[in-house]
Amino acid sequence: MEGGSAPAQQPKPPLASKPAEPAGRAGPRPDLTVPQQLAFGAFVLYAAVALFADISATEVEEMGKLTMFLIAALLPSDALIRYGRNLLFQTVDDPDKAASHAPATTLAQKLAFATYAIVLLLTLFPGVSALEFEHVNEAARVLIVALLPSDAGIRFGRAMYFRSDRTATPSIAQLKKV
């Protein structure tokens, strides 16, 4: 603008100072979900068996594969379930109350971990032949890889169904199934 002065800007108020974080800590840590804890537990169990149990190299390798199958199926399926819940809870009146009724873990996740634990225990029994162990381990991998994604897909679908404007607000019993 020619010949005129720019309007004076009001000074910005100083930012409120936040209390300093304790040394060595960048902020609050998020809690691990139950499936994340199960995945880490599976890794710890595998490492302990691989390091301390008197089992063959083939059994160590096969248990490593099963551990990877469990983790690779457990965590993405849990993420899909939680994503569906997040979308659903955005549409309910009291999201915190609704979230409190959703289970921390699913039956399929518990069954997958139990399957893993059973196969892990089989490695410790000398009476199980290598061929028997291989067959049981393969069946466990198929069960885990089929069980977890199908459960996640079903739960995600339910969450999307209850999120629709055409459906009533889900009941507590229905929230336990998403």
WONOR-V89198 format. One record per helix or strand of 3 or more residues. SS is the DSSP state (alpha for helix, beta for strand). FROM is the first residue (numbers start at 0). TO is the last residue. If there is no record, write none. Layout:
BEGIN
ss = <SS | SS>
from = <FROM | FROM>
to = <TO | TO>
END
This chain:
BEGIN
ss = <alpha | alpha | alpha | alpha | alpha | alpha>
from = <33 | 56 | 94 | 106 | 129 | 171>
to = <51 | 88 | 100 | 122 | 162 | 174>
END
